[in-house]
Amino acid sequence: MGEGQHNYEEWLKFEHELINRRVTWLLTSQTILFAGYAVALKEHSRWLLGIVAGTGALIAILVWIGILAGFTAKVFTWLDFKRTTGTNGDKINAKAQLGVRTWITCLAFIPEALMPLVFTIAWAILLCKTL
């Protein structure tokens, strides 16, 4: 395995780890916030309901932006790798795939990309019911 191949795989692995962290942060924060919302609901604290719902929506949107940035970084890394050339000027990685197969990797990204939006919609609905 050449140096370029090793760097490419490490970069993709690094970006995927960052995406994984963001999804973990999303799920952890949303769990805590939904529990907080339930407590506020039990206490009939309208202002706290609004704060928790607004915070949940904001965190979900920020994590969504981070996840999209991570996937974009993976795509640009892949495109850069595909354009690399050998000593004779040939594109040596022109057929490189993004992940196992590019289309499968893109399909597998859908839950990571859409999960924050689902949370945002849920929080928006709760926020509208609160106000």
C-alpha positions as CSV (number, residue, x, y, z in Angstrom):
1,M,0.0,0.0,0.0
2,G,1.4,3.4,-1.0
3,E,1.8,6.4,1.2
4,G,-1.1,8.2,-0.6
5,Q,-3.4,5.2,0.0
6,H,-2.5,5.1,3.6
7,N,-3.1,8.8,4.1
8,Y,-6.4,8.6,2.2
9,E,-7.7,5.8,4.4
10,E,-6.6,7.6,7.6
11,W,-8.3,10.9,6.5
12,L,-11.5,9.0,5.8
13,K,-11.3,7.2,9.1
14,F,-10.7,10.5,10.9
15,E,-13.7,12.2,9.3
16,H,-15.9,9.2,10.0
17,E,-14.8,9.3,13.6
18,L,-15.8,13.0,13.8
19,I,-19.2,12.2,12.3
20,N,-19.6,9.4,14.8
21,R,-18.8,11.7,17.7
22,R,-21.4,14.2,16.4
23,V,-24.1,11.6,16.2
24,T,-23.2,10.4,19.7
25,W,-23.4,14.0,21.0
26,L,-26.8,14.4,19.3
27,L,-28.3,11.3,20.8
28,T,-26.9,12.0,24.2
29,S,-28.0,15.6,24.3
30,Q,-31.5,14.9,22.9
31,T,-32.0,12.1,25.5
32,I,-31.1,14.5,28.3
33,L,-33.3,17.3,26.9
34,F,-36.3,15.1,26.3
35,A,-36.0,14.0,30.0
36,G,-35.8,17.6,31.0
37,Y,-38.8,18.4,28.9
38,A,-40.8,15.7,30.7
39,V,-39.8,17.1,34.1
40,A,-40.8,20.6,32.9
41,L,-44.1,19.3,31.6
42,K,-44.8,17.6,34.9
43,E,-44.0,20.9,36.8
44,H,-46.2,22.8,34.3
45,S,-43.3,25.2,33.7
46,R,-44.1,26.8,30.4
47,W,-41.0,29.0,30.2
48,L,-38.8,25.9,30.9
49,L,-40.6,23.9,28.2
50,G,-39.8,26.7,25.7
51,I,-36.1,26.8,26.7
52,V,-35.7,23.1,26.6
53,A,-37.4,22.7,23.2
54,G,-35.5,25.7,21.7
55,T,-32.2,24.3,23.0
56,G,-33.0,20.9,21.6
57,A,-33.8,22.3,18.2
58,L,-30.7,24.5,18.2
59,I,-28.4,21.6,19.2
60,A,-29.9,19.3,16.5
61,I,-29.4,22.0,13.8
62,L,-25.8,22.6,14.9
63,V,-25.0,18.9,14.9
64,W,-26.6,18.5,11.5
65,I,-24.3,21.3,10.1
66,G,-21.3,19.5,11.6
67,I,-22.4,16.1,10.2
68,L,-22.8,17.6,6.7
69,A,-19.4,19.3,7.0
70,G,-17.9,15.9,7.9
71,F,-19.4,14.1,5.0
72,T,-18.4,17.0,2.7
73,A,-14.8,16.6,3.9
74,K,-15.0,12.9,3.2
75,V,-16.2,13.6,-0.4
76,F,-13.5,16.2,-1.0
77,T,-10.8,13.8,0.3
78,W,-12.1,11.1,-2.0
79,L,-12.1,13.5,-5.0
80,D,-8.6,14.7,-4.2
81,F,-7.4,11.1,-3.9
82,K,-9.0,10.2,-7.3
83,R,-7.1,13.0,-8.9
84,T,-3.7,11.9,-7.6
85,T,-1.2,10.9,-10.3
86,G,1.7,8.5,-10.5
87,T,5.2,9.3,-11.6
88,N,4.3,8.8,-15.2
89,G,1.4,11.3,-15.0
90,D,-1.4,8.6,-15.0
91,K,-4.3,9.0,-12.6
92,I,-3.5,6.0,-10.4
93,N,-6.6,6.3,-8.2
94,A,-9.3,7.3,-10.8
95,K,-11.5,4.3,-9.9
96,A,-11.2,4.7,-6.1
97,Q,-14.4,4.3,-4.3
98,L,-15.8,6.3,-1.4
99,G,-16.1,3.6,1.2
100,V,-16.9,0.1,0.1
101,R,-18.9,1.4,-2.9
102,T,-19.6,5.0,-3.4
103,W,-23.4,4.7,-3.8
104,I,-23.7,2.4,-0.8
105,T,-21.7,4.8,1.3
106,C,-23.9,7.7,0.3
107,L,-27.1,5.7,1.1
108,A,-25.6,4.7,4.4
109,F,-25.1,8.4,5.2
110,I,-28.8,9.1,5.0
111,P,-29.7,8.3,8.7
112,E,-26.8,10.3,10.0
113,A,-27.9,13.2,7.8
114,L,-31.6,13.1,8.5
115,M,-31.6,12.2,12.2
116,P,-30.8,15.8,13.4
117,L,-33.6,17.1,11.1
118,V,-36.1,14.7,12.7
119,F,-35.2,15.9,16.1
120,T,-35.4,19.5,14.9
121,I,-38.9,18.9,13.6
122,A,-40.0,17.2,16.9
123,W,-38.6,20.1,19.0
124,A,-40.3,22.6,16.6
125,I,-43.7,20.9,17.1
126,L,-43.2,20.8,20.9
127,L,-42.1,24.5,20.9
128,C,-45.2,25.5,18.9
129,K,-47.4,23.6,21.4
130,T,-45.7,25.4,24.2
131,L,-46.1,28.9,22.9
